[in-house]
């Protein structure tokens, strides 16, 4: 069986990789969407949701909306070393976990995380400000390449399944955070053209715009975008899909093959997925429901830690 410390490293390596990719994508989409919306609304309103999504509000405590601008947010979200959710912080943490899981991951994965680590370590703020799309694309593509290498070069055993767990739990959590921030009445747009642009940007932030159009066609509407990102069973970015995939990897780790559960993590994950299967948006208040989902994901993370990562030193 996989050592607890190695399983833990695989799990968190994947979570930090996913978080770095998500952060780079959200920031890139926000910068591009400003080109479409700046003629209609002030730029300050478009940066506060990024702070919320990244969970770095403490860095802007006491600051006015005018002080939360492109430069300050980009610095904190991308290159602030004390922000554990920044791209720099995530890549550093992913590399440290990769080092601890070196016996499980492939050489190609190790080389890729090293390349990303040295890239972000050398990155200067002025380079990021001058060429944001190019720099953020390097981060996004590097993170996606690393996941592809995991799928194509690792044995699909316990180590790989813990990587899958981390990947999909983190993705479910980030999608919840994205929707929660974007549904805040202070930032959401509700009139015609602006609503469409707004939700196009939200779907792009989850790499889901093309998949949405293949499912619903056009135009983009708030209700259908929310439904797609929460409840679609085939979209790899939807919350339901993520919970199902994480549940599958949990069952593999426990060896449970019948339709029951071996531990609290499996029970909670299965219950959350089942609730979403039979959910109708009109039956819930979406913002409280998303907050409850995030709380439950935190409980699942703690249950996984108790079941697989905690151990006593004799």
Secondary structure, 3 states (H helix, E strand, C coil): CCCHHHHHHHHHHHHHHHHHHHHHHHHHHHHHHHHHHCCCCCCCHHHHHHHHHHCCHHHHCCCCHHHCCHHHHHHHHHHCCCCCCCHHHHHHHHHHHHHHCCCCCCHHHHHHHHHHHHHHHHCCHHHHHHCHHHHHHHHHHHHHHHHHHHHHHCCCCHHHHHHHHHHHHHHHHHHHHHHHHHCCCCCCCCCHHHHHHHHHHHHHHCCCHHHHHHHHCCCCCHHHHHHHHHHCCCCCCCHHHHHHHHHHHHHHHHCCCCCCCCCHHHHHHHHHHHHHHCCCHHHCCHHHHHHHHHHHHHHHHHHHHHHHHCCCCC
